[in-house]
Amino acid sequence: MFRGWLGRGGSGVPVIHSTSSQSLNALDEPQALEQALRAMDLLMDDDVAGAEKAIADGSSSFHKLAGGVIGFLRASLGFEPEVMKEASDRLADAEGSADRDQKRAVRENTQRSLFPPGTEFALAHAESQLMSAVVGVLSESVVESMKAFYKMRSAYKTLEGLQVHVSGPNTPPARLDWMGGSKVSLPESLKAPEKGSGCGSNTLNTGMAGLDVRPASAGEVSPRNSSTGDRPAKSLGSQYNLVDKFIISGTNLCFGMLLLILGMVPPSMKRIMAIVGFRGDREKGTEMLWEAAKFDNIHGAIAVLTILQYYGNMAQFSDITPGDNHPSGIGYPADRCREALGRIRRRYPNAALWKLEEARMEAVKGNLEGAVTMLSISVVTQMKQVEALILFEKSLNQMFLHRYEDVADGFIKLTMLNNWSHALYNYFAAVCYIELYRQAKASDAEKAEGWAKKAEDLFGRIPSLMGKKRFMGQGLPVEVFADKKIKKWVVRSKEKGIRLADAVGVSPVEEMMFFWGGYGRMDQENLQKSLQALQYRGNQDMESEVIDEQAIRWLLLSAVVRSAGQWEKARGYLEKIEKVDRTQFRGALVNDYMSASPSIAIMVATAYYERAVGIWKEAKEHKPEELAEMRVLLDKAANYGAFELDARIGMRVTTALDTITRYEVWLNEHKETGITGKAPKEPEVN
């Protein structure tokens, strides 16, 4: 069943998991937790077969949670219906078992940690719910997606209650006798609910605020938020037992991840999330993740992975950020991330996933060549999807280096490695063939014909691949975007009586570079290549193009010259967009992420954002009035409304607004007018 996703070892290992509802004796629970955590260590070190074997004979809630994690990993990486169904079943089993054990622990007043009875099972229940929610969203069913949001809401509330006691600065640990019972007074809401009352997952959460927790003396237990830097939690072993560490690291990981993700959603979704009670906080989320990263268990490993993904991927989409290792703590903490990655690499030396993160770190530094070299080294992994992730990252970096043939080959190969958006993969390959066609057209007619034919064949095939993957019952935004582009080119081809390859507009591969944040990682040589690609038809020929094509070109040119440090030129291109009548952009086949208006009040989101970036980059000092001007532009971008790929633009806008808010606070705290952040003096791109 899993042969498509697991290579050597994984494909031959039966998926064994128990559906027994029998709970372990309280004395056996720490041992069961230890076994489950060891299995998860094997999983993080790329030994999926060993992880399955390690939990095969266990039936505790912790064994079932570990099995759910394995199923979740397969489902979230593979998207195969039968794999997702199995993951859903395993997670439901883990969820039910944790709920029963929590009620039993409360009823019997069994306490194995510094926290109230049943806390460890409440966390396991919340973790199962979160993973089950993700699987539900990925199932492509609207009904399952709605159920998923309900589960996510339930997990959010549980974790919200847990984090008060785990991370609260004014909440010292309870004073407990190890085996002699608890000195914690339990409110009614924390006791076992009546049969059929419907209370379950939220019993711990709803009662935590009323706990009478007697603080330990200063000499007995150190505060949870004591200054420990980033040293691993094994140095804190005298403070916490295994269950304590599981609760503290798991709560920091899960709630921190939720706060971070919710703090990055596009403005259009943020309002909806707030209505149903989801509120994000990037700063608090990253702080909690760094706390979780101190622990040498799966929670610590996933926390490091999340941190690296955030700073090395998602946060890099925004161009409004202080420099690396900035004292405000807002920018990219390069040194801290490098230390965390080194620690994880030593703990899990066989996992290819960490090698991928190491290469991403090089790309963030602008060392695209080094990143491609690292990603070109053959890896041995039981999870083929990790191999696909490595190839995807390598292909993106090669695209930023303008190695179109290698990029096309990589994305074609990706269609054989996983079942995600084959439409997107083929679109990437097709637009690379278009660039190769344009380069060879004037010098080698035979080669040019070959590239054009490949591109046209893929353009003809892509429509049949559209809609294969859906999110909450809707088509993927990037597929909708690509579909509209191809339809527009087909119409133009027929109207002008030209071949499809010649009907393609402004370099579509440069559009992809813009949306995937490529310009910020390029050196001057590659920025020059992008500029040449955007000058393919020249200024005079472009004047005869439809207005949306001209505007697309102006936006991309502004991003390229802005990345080269030429702020005045970038502003000039954006001003051209402002002068265009917004109504000219409307139509069934117009990609309206570009639409603009002569009035600044209704300027398009992308142009608003780029204007704000220009102010940030050009400023010698980020003074309050400049930050205020940027906020005005970004607020207008945030309120522009829904449009194609608004998630990508919206993430940049949300991240930028959060950066400005935190930066203003930092400036006020330090009573400074700004930092000396002079615009980079780069050689001009002619």
N, C-alpha and C positions, 0 to 999 in steps of 0.2 A: 504493500500500500504506500509505503514511504520511500520506495526506491527512487522516485524522481527527486527527492530532496536529500536523502542520505546516501553517501557513497559507501566506501568500505566499512564494514561493521554495522552501520546503521540499518542498511537494507535487510540484513539478515537477522536482526534482533526482534523477536516478537514483542509487541507492546502489551505488557502484562500489568494490569492494575486491578486492585480489589474494590468491589462494591459493598464490602461488609460494613455494617453500621456499628460493629462492636468497637467500643472505646477501650483504650489501654488503661491500666491502673495508673493512678497519679504518680506512683513511684517510677513507672517506666517512661513517663512523658519526656524527661530530659534526654534519655537515651534515644528515644524515637526522633526527637528534634535533631540530635547530633548526627544520626544516620541520614536524615533528610538533608541536612546542610552539607554533609560530605558528598552526597549524590549531586547536589547543586554545584559543588566545587568541580566535580568531574565534568558536568555539563559546561561550565564556564571555561574549562580547559579543553573543550572540543571533543570530549569523550562521551558522546550521547549514549552509546551502547553500554558503557560502564555505569552511567547514571541510571538507566533503566534497570540494569541488573541489581544495583545497590538498593533500590526500593521495591523490588519485585515481591519480596516476602513480607513487607510491612503493610499494616492496615490502619495505622494511626492517622489522625488529621494532618500531621506533618508529612507523612509519607504521601498522602493523597494530594497535599498541596504541591509537593515536589513533582508528582506525576502531572498535576495540572500545569505546572510551569513548563515541563517538557512538551506537553501537548500544545500549550499556548505558543511556544516558540515555533513548533512545526506549522501551526495554523497561520500565525502572523507572517511567516516567511514564505509559505507555500500557496495559500489561498485556494487549495483544492477542497471541494465540497465535503468529501468523505473525511478528510483530515480535520476540517473545521468542526464537523459533527462529532468526531471522537474527542476533540479538545473540549468542546462544549459539555459533553457527557462527563469527562474527567473533572472539569472544573465544578460542575454541578454537584458531583459526588464530594469533592473537597469542601465546597461551600456548606452542604448539608451536615457533613461530619463536624466541621468547625463550629457550626451553630449548636449542635447537640452537646459538644464538649464544653462550650462556653457555659451553657445553661447548667450542665452537671457541675462544673467547677464552682459556679456561683452558689448552687444549691448545697454543695458539700463543703463550701468555704475552703476550697483547696487553693493554696497560694504557693506558687513556685518562683515568685519574682518580687521585686520591690513594688510592684503594681497590684491593683485589686484583683481578686480571683477571676480567672477567665480572660484576662487582658490578652494573653498570647493567642487565645483562640479567636477573640474578636478581631485581632490583627490578621490572622490567617483567613478569617471569613471575609474581611475587607479586601485582602489581596486577591482572593478567589473571585470576588465580585468585579474587581477592576479588570482582571484578565478576561473574565466572561463577557464584560461589557465591550471590550475591544473586539473580541471574536464576534459578538453580535453585530457591531457596526460593520465589520469586514464581511459579514455574511451577505451583504447587498440586499437584504430584505428590509423594507420600511418597518414592518411589525417588529422584527428582531432588533432593529436600531432603536425603536422607541423603548423596548424592554431594556436595552442596553443602557440608555440614559437613566432609566429608573434605578438600575443597579449601581450605576456610577454615582448617582445622587445619594443612595444609601451608603455606599462606601465613603463618599466624601464626608458625610455627617459623622460617621464612626471615626474616621481619621481626624476630623476636626476636633472631636472630643479627646482622642488619644494624645494629640500633639500638645494640648494644653499642659498635660502632665509630663510629657517627655521633653518638650522644648521650652516650657514656660520658665522665664527667668526667676519668677517668684515661687516656684513650686519645687521645694526640696523633696528628695525621696522619702517614702514612708519608713518609719522604724518598724522592722518586722523581725519576729523570731523565725529562724530558718524552718524548723519542723514543728515548732510549738504553737502554731496557730497565728492568726493575724491580729494586729492591734489597730486595724482599720474598721471604722464603723460604717456599715453599708446602708445606704438608703433603700427604700422599698423598690425603687425603679431598677436597682441592680440585682435584686433577688430573682430567682427563677420565676418566669411568668406562669400564670395559670395555663393549664392545657387548653389549647384552642384560642388563646387570647390574641394570637397574631403577633405578639412581641417576639423578637428574635434578634435580628441583626443589629438593632439599635438599642438594645437594653443597656449595654455598656455605655454607649454614647450618651444616652439621655440621663444616665445617673451619675456620670463622672463629676459634673459640676457640684453635686451635693456631697461628695465624699469628705469625711472628716479625717484628713490625712495628718497624722502627727509627725512633725518634722524631726529628722534625726539631728543629733548634735553635730556641731561643726567638725568634730574629730572623727565621727563615725563614717560618714559618706560624703564625698565631695559633690558639690553642685554639678548638675548635668551640663550646664553651660560654662563651666570653668574653662579658663584659657588653656587649651591643650594643643593649639596649632593644628597641624594636619597629621600629627603622629598617629600611627595605626592604633586601633583600640586594644591590641594585645598588651600595650603598655598600660592600659587601664584595667587589666584583668582582675586586679585585687578589688576593684570597685563593683564590678558587675559579674553575675554568673551568666551562664549560657542563655537562659531564658530572658534575662534583662537585656542582653546584647541583641537578641532577636527582636524584642519589642522596640527598643530605642532605635536601632538601625532601620528596622522595617517601617516604623512610623515616619521617621525622617525621610526615608526614601519615597514612600508612596505619597504622603501628603506634599512633600517637596516637589515631586514630579507633577502632581496635579496642579499645584499653584503656579509652577513654571509654565506648563502647557496652557493653562487657562489665561495666564498673563500675556500670552503671545497670540491669541486668536485674533483674527481680523476684526476691525471695529464693527462691521455689520453683524458678526456672530456674538461679539462681546455683550451687546445689549440683551440678546436673547438669553445668554448664559446667566446674566445678572438677575433676570426675572425669575429664573428657576433656582436661584440661590448659589450658583457657581461664581466665585470671585477669585481671580488670579492675583498673584503678587510675585513678579519675577525675582525681586530682591530677596524676599523671605524664602521663596522656593529654592533658589541657588544656595542660600545659607544652610537650609536643611539638608540639601544634597551633599554639601561639603561635610556636614556632620556625619551623615550616613557613610560617606566615603572613608572615614577613619576606621571602619570595622572590616576585619578580615573574614567576611562571609559573602554570600551571594548578594545581600543587600548593598554591601560596600562596593562590590564589583559593578553592579548595575548602576549604582549612583555615579561611579567614575565614568561609566559608559555614557550615561545621560549628560553629565557635565561636558564631556569631550564632544558629544554630538551637538550640544547647545552652543558652546563657544566656538567650535571648529566648523560648524555647519550653519545652523539656523541663525545665530547672531551675526554671522558673516554676511548675511544678505543685506544688512543695514550698513549704510556708509556713514551714518552719524553715530560715532562712538569715539571715546578718547583713545589714546595710544595704548599699546601693550603695557601691562603692569603699572597702569596709572594709579597714583596714590588714592584716588577716590574709590577704587575697587570696581568701577563701572565697566571699564574696557576689558579686553581679553587678558586674563591672568596667565600669560604664557608660561612663566616659570612654575607656577603652582600646578598647572595642567601637565606640564612635562614631568614634574616630580610624581604626580599621581599615576600617570601612565607608566612610568618606570617601575613603580611599586607593583602595579597590576601585572606588568609583563613578567616580573620576577615570580609572582605568585602563580600565574597561568602561562608558562612558557610555550605551550603547544598550540594555543588558540590563535587562529588566523585573524580573528576579529580585532585583536589588539594591534596586529601588524597593519591592518587597514587604518586604525586610528592614528598610528604613528605616521603613516603616509599623509593622512589628512592634515596633520600638524605641520608637515613640511609645506603643503600647498597653501595653508593659511599664511605662512611666512613669505609666500611668493616664490618658493622654490618648486615650481611646477615640474621641472626636469627631474629633480630629485624624487618627487612624489611618484612620477611615472616609472622611474627606475625601480623604486621599492615595490610598486604594485605589479611590476612585470616579473618579479621573482615568483617561481612556482611554489604554491602552497599545498599542503596535504590537509584536507579537512573532511570530517564526516558529514558536514552540512554543506550541500552543494549551493544553497542560497547564499552562504557567506562568499563562496566563489563568485556568484553573480554580483554581489555587492561590490566586491573588489574590482570586477571588470567594469561595472557601471562607473565607479569612481575614477578608474583609470581612463575610461573613454571621455568623461567630462574634462579631465585635465588635458588630455590630448586635443580636445576641441578648443580649449583655451590657448593651446600652442599652435592651433590652425593646422593640425595634421589630419586633414579631412578623410583620407583613405583609411587610416588606422581607426578613426572614430566610427566610420561606417561599418568596417569589419567587426568592431567590438559590439555595436548595437545589434547587428544581424546575429552574432553569436549569442547575445543575451536572449533572443527569442527561443533558443534551444536549452537555456539554463533555468528559466523560470516562466511562470504563467501570468506574470503581471501584465502591464499594458503593452501588448505587441504592437498596437497602433502607434503608441509613442515611440517605441524602439525603431519601428520602420520609418516614422517621420524624421527622427534624428538622422538615420542613414540616408534618406532621400534628399534632405536639404544639404547634406555634405556632398552628395553626388552633384547637386546643382552648382556648388562652389567649384568643384573639380571641373565641371563642364565649362563654366565661365572662364576659368584659368586657362584651359586648353583650347578654347574656341578660336582664338586668333593665331595659334601656333601649330596645332596638331588636330586637324579636322577629324581624323579617325578616332583618336582618343576621346575627343569631345563628344562624338556621336555615341561612343560606348557609355560614357558617363550620363549623357542625357537619357539614353534608353533605360539605364538602370533606375534613374530617378523617376521617370515616367511610369515604369512598371510598378514601382513601389507606391506611387501616388494612386495608381489604379487599384492596388490591392488594399490600401489602408481603409477605405470606407467600409469594407466587409469586416474589418477588425474592430470597428468602433462599437462601443457599448458593451464589449465583452466583460469589462470590469466596471462596477458601479459602486458609488458611495451613497449610502442611505437612499437607495432607489434611484439615484441620479447619475448621469454620465460624468466621468471624470472631467474636471474643468479643462485640463490641458488637452484632452482628446477633443472636446468641443471646440476649443481654440484651433487646433490643427485641422479639424474637419471643415471649419468655416474658411480657413486659409485656402485649402485645396479647392473647395467649391468656387471660391472667388477666382482662383487662377484658371480653373476650367472654363468659367464663363468668359473671362477675358480672352482665353485662347480661341474660343469660338467667335467672339465678337470681332477680333482683329485678324482672324484667319492665320494664326501662327501656332507653332507647336507648343505643347504644354510647358516644356522646359524654358522656353523664351517668354512665357506669360507670367512666370514667377516674378514677384515684385522685389522690394528691398530685401537684401540678404536675410533669409529666414534663419540661417544658422547664427547670425549675429543677434537676432532676437532671442534665440535660446541662450546665448552667452549672457545677454543682459538679464534674463529672468533667473539664471542660475548663478548670478554674481561673479561672472568671469572677469569682467574688466578690472575689478579691484585686485585681482591676483596677477595681472599681466605686467610684464616689463615694457619698456618703451618700444622694443622691437615688435612685440606682438600687438601692442596698441596701434602701431603703424600699419600692421597687416589688417587689422580690423578697419582702420580708416580707409585703406585701399578697397576693401570689400564693399564698403558703403558708398564708394565713389564709382562703382561699376558702370553706371549709366551717365555719370557726370551731371553737373548742375543744369545744363540746358535741356538734356533729355528728361530729367526729372520734372521739369516745369510742365511737361505735357502729360504727366501722370495724374491719376485721380488724387484728390487732396489727402485722403487717408494714407496713401503710400508716401507722399511727401512728408506728412507729419511723423510717420513712423521713422523715416530717415532722419529727420531733424532731432527726434528724441534720442535715437541711438548715437548720432554724431555728438550730441551734447554730453552723453554719458562717456563716450570715448575721450573727448578733449578735456572733460572735467577730470577724468582719471589721470590724464597727463599733466594736470595742474594748470590748465588754461581756462580759468574761470570766466573771463570776459567772453571768450568764444562760446562757451557752453551756454551762458546767459543769452547770447544773441540767438542761438538756435531755439531756445525755449520761448523767446519773445516772438519768433515767427509763428510758433504754435498758437500763442495767445491771440494773434491777429486773424485767425481763421474763424469763420462762422461755424459755430458748433453744429448747426442743423445739417451741415454738409456731411457729417460723419454718420448720420443715421441710415440704417438700411439692414436688410437681412444678412448680408454678407460682409458687413463692416466689423472689424475687431475693435470694439469701442473702448478698449483700455487706453486708446490714444486720443479720444475725443476731447476737444478743447473749445474755448470761447474767448472772444475779445475781452470779456469782463472777468476780472480776477476772481470775482465771487463764485463763478461756476467753472473755473479751470479744472481740467481733468486731474484725477488723483496722481497719475504718474508725473505730470509736469509740476504739480504742487510739490511733490516729494523731491524731485530733482532740484527745484529752486531752493528748498530748505537745505539740501546737501551742499549746494554751491556756497550758501552763506556759512555753513559750518566749516567747510574746507578752506574757504578764502580768508576767514577771520584770523587775524594775528592774535587776538585775544577774544575769548568767548564772553562778551559782556552781557549783562542782563537784557539790554535792549535788543541785541542780536538774537538771543535765545527766545525772547518774546516774539520777534518777527518770524522765527522758524516755527514756533508753536502755532501761530496763526495759519501759516501755510499747511502745516501737518494736520491741524484740526479740519481744515477745508478738504484735505485729501481724505481724511477719515470719514467725513460726512458726505462724500461724493455719491455714494450708493453702490449697489452691486454691479459688477461687470466681470467680463471674462478674466480669469486668473487674478481675481481680487484677493484671493488668499495670499498669493505671493507678494503682491504690492501691499496688501493690508498688513502682512507680517512686518514688512519693512517700516511702515508707518507706525504701527503699534510699538515696535522696538525703539524707534527714534523718539517717540513721545515719552516713553518710559525713561530713556537715557537723559533727555532734557530735564525731566522732573527731578530725577536723582542728582543730576549734575548741579541744578540750581540749589538743591538742599546742601550739597557738598560745598558749594561756593559760599553760601550763607554761614555754614558752620565754621569755615576757615577764614571768613571775612575777607575774601579775595574778590577781585573783579574778574578773574578768569585766569587761565593758564596761558603761557606763551606757546601757542600751537601754530607756528607759522606754516603757511601753505608750502608744500614741498616744491623746491626749485628744480623742476625737471626740464630737460631739453625739449623744445617745442616740437610737436608733431606737425610736419608740413603737409 
